[in-house]
């Protein structure tokens, strides 16, 4: 048994195809098949149902693939330990990020971080909160950026910033501040289920199902842009985070209203499993994102006791 064989079975499990796995691993299909067959013979188990299309990983195969991911992850950590000892921010890092953070955070941070750390290779994937946590646990991503607190003992949270939650909408008067309970009197447009911001909106305003379907149709929005267009066309309100607000046109910003104190915010953190050998990368990314993002946030103009963190 060797690391190469473990990489092969992980690739087959993910891609559900021997040919695609061989291409992914830069080997011939014959070589990959032979190495996997040899591993199965060594373990005396069948890892994959080759008669199925696409390929199905057997029950025992799933357990072995999960363990293989852990072994490979630990082997990669050896290199990270060396790099950390040399105080070098380098290597590969796979980041999961929730969509409601990605669309406004990534354009701000990617260019300066990539320019600062040319030896750091970043792979980013958008995931909903539950999928992100699942991928983190399975070792498919190294770190996550999402709304916290998660209250999971095995995950360490590095707080990046507190983002003010705002209301975009058509108001009868030029209101500048709202109380959460006032939103119940308006039509509400929401992101689809699975987005943590949807749940935060419901908790913040104690919304019931009748508030979430303003017309005789049900629309599952997957982006802030869609929500804003619906508000502009049909009226009503929607919730947006502060970093997205910063991307709006001046005419759109005039339609934004803040909540009265205490100001509702969402806590955004960089998370990872503990222990984690890429701590030098974690430290560098955390500090740089804090520096870039926190310069102009409204939440920084308030005392901590004037803010209320809405659970994710």
N, C-alpha and C positions, 0 to 999 in steps of 0.2 A: 504494500500500500504506500502511495506517495501523494504529495500535494497536487501533482498534475492530475491524477485520477480523481481526486476530490473536486478539482475545478471542472472536470468534464461532467461529473454527475450533477453538479450544481447548475451548470449551463443547460444540460438536457432538461432538468426539472423546470427551469425558468422558461425555456424556449419551446418545450414540448416537441422537439424534433432533433434527431441525431445529426441530420445534415446542417441545420442551422447552428447547432451547438458546435459542430466541427469548424464551421466558418467563423463563428465567434471566437473560438480558441486558436484559430490559425493552424489547424492540422487537417489532414485528410479524414474523411469519414471512416475509412477503413482503420486508420490508426486509433481514432477515438473509440470506435466500436470494440476493437480488440482490447484496449486498455480497460474499458468498462466491463467487458466480459471477464477479464482476468480478475478484476476487483470482486465481481459477483461470485466467482469461483472461490476466491480467497475467503470471502465472508459466508459462502454457502447460502446465499439468498438471491432472490430475483428482485432487482431494484426497479425495473421498468416493465410495463406490459407493452411489448413491441407490436402486438397484433392490433392494438387500439390506434385510432387516428383522430386527433393528435395523440402522441405518446402519453400514457398515463403512468405516473409514479405510484408504485405499490405502497401499501400501508407501511410496511417495514422500510421501504425506500424513502418515504417521507421523513421518518425518524432519522435515518442515516444521513439524508441530505441536510436536515436541520443541524445535526452534529458536525457535518462537514463544513457548513458555513461558519460555525463557531471555531473550528480548528483553523480554517483559512484566515479568519479574522485575527486570531491570535498570532498566526505566522506573519501577517502584515504588520502587526503591532511591534514586532521585533525591530523592523526598520524605523518605525516611528520613534521608538525609544532612543535609538542612536541619534536620529535627527534632533530630538528634543534635548538630548545631552549636549549637542553641538549648538543649541539655540538657533536652529535653522527652521524657518517656516517654509516647508517644502513637502512634496509628495502628493498623493491623491486624496481627495475628500469628497464624499457624496453627501449632498445636503437635500433634505426634504423640507419643503416650505408650503404653508397653506396659501391658497389662491388669493385670499383677501389681504394678505401681507405682500405676496410676491409682486403684484402688479404695480405697487408704488414704492416698495423698498428696493427691489433689485436694480432699477434704473439709477438709484442714488448711490449704491455701494459697489456695484460690480467693477466698474472701470477703475476707480482708485485702488481697490483691493488687488485686482489683477496686475496693475502697474507696479504696485508696491512689492508684490510677492510673485515674481516671474517663474519661480520654481514650484509654485503651488498650482495644481491642476484641479479645478472645481467642476463637479458634475451636479447639476441641480434638477430636481424633479418636483412638480407641484402635486400635493396630496392633501386630501381632507384630513382633519385632525385624527380621526380614528385610524385611517389608513397609514398616516405618518407614524403613529405610535406602534402599529403592527409591524411596519417595515423596519422600524428602529429595533424592535424586539427580535426580529428575525435576522438582523444584521445586514439587511439590504441597503440601508443608508447608515452613515456615520453619525450625523447630527441632524437636528430639526430646528426650524424656526417657526414658532407658532404662539398662539395665545395661551397664557398660563394664569394661575397655577394649575398643575395637573394633579398634584397630590398623589404621586406615585413614588414610593420609597426608592425604587431602583434607578430612577431617572434624576439626574442633577440638572437644575434650572439656573441659567445665567441670565439675569434680567438685562435686557437691552434698552428698553424705553417704555414709557407709559404714554399711550396714544389716546387723545381726547376723542370721544364719540360725538358726532354731530348729526343734525337733522337737515336733510335736503327736501324742500317741498314748496308748495304754493300756499302761502298764508294769506288770510283775509286782511291782515294789517302787517305793517313792517315790523314784525316782532324780532327781537334779537336774542331773547332768552325764553326757554320753555321749561316746564316741569314735566317729568316723565309721564305722569298721569294724564296730562293734556293730550297726549298722542292718541288716546282711546277715542277721541272725538273726530279723528281723521281717518281717511282711507290709508291703509298701510301696504306698502310693497316690500316683499322680503326676498332674500336669497333662498335658493332651494334647500331642502333638508340635507344635513351633512356638513354645512358650513357653521362653524362655531359662532360667527357673528349673528346668525339668525337666532340661535339660542340665547345669546347675550341680549339681543333686542327684546325677545319675549320676556326674559327675566327682568330687564330694566324697567319695562313698562307694564309688567303683569298683563300681557296681552292674552286674549282668548281666541279660539279658532274663528269666531265671527269677525274679528278684526283683520284676519289675514287673507280673506278672500273678498276684496272690495267690489268685485263685479261678478257677473254671472259666467265667469270663466276662471280657470285656475292656471296660473303661469308660474313655472319654476325657473326663476332667473338664476343665471350662473355668473353674472358680472355686474359691477357697479354701473357700468355704462348703460346696460340694458335697463336697470332700475331707474336711472335718471331720465332716460328717454320715456319710460312709462309714466313717471311723475309729470314730465313736461306735457305729455299728450293727454293724460286722463286726470291729472290732479293727484292729490294725496301726498304722502310723505314716505321717505325711506331713510335708513340710517347709514352713515358713511364714517369711516375712520379719518383721522386728521391727515395722515400722509396722502390719502387719496384726495382729500380736499385741496392740498397744495398743488395738485395737478390740474385743477379745474380752471376754466376760463373766468375772466373777471365777471362776466354776466351771470355765470353759474354760481359763483361765490356769493352773489347777492341773494341767492335763494337759500342760503345756509343759515341755520339758527343754532345757537349753543344752548346747552342745558344750564339751568341755574345751579349754583353751588349747593351741595357738593357735586363737583364735576365728575360725571361717569367716564372712566377710562378703561381701556383694555391693556393688560400687561403683556408685552411681547418679549419672549425669551429665546435664547439659544439653548437647546437641550441635548443631552447625551446620556448614555448609560455609564454608570460608575463601576469600576475604575475605567479610565480611558487614556490610552498611551499618547494620543494626539493632543495632549494638554497644551503644548506650545501653540498649535494651530487654533485651538479653542480660545486660548487667551488672546491671541493676536486678532482673530475675527471679532471677538466680543468687544475688545477695546476700540477697534477701528469703527465698527458699526455704531457704537455709542457716540464716538466723536463726530461721525458724519451726520447722524440722525438727530441728535439731541440739541443741535444748535438753535433751531427755530420752533421747537414744540411749545404749544400753548400750555401744556401741563407743567412745564418747567417754571412758569410764572406763578404757580400756586404752591402753597405749603402742602405737605403730605396729607395732613388732616382735612384738607379741602377737596381731596380726591376720593372717589370710591371706585374700587376695582370690581368690574363686573365679571363674575366667574365664567370660565370658558366652557 
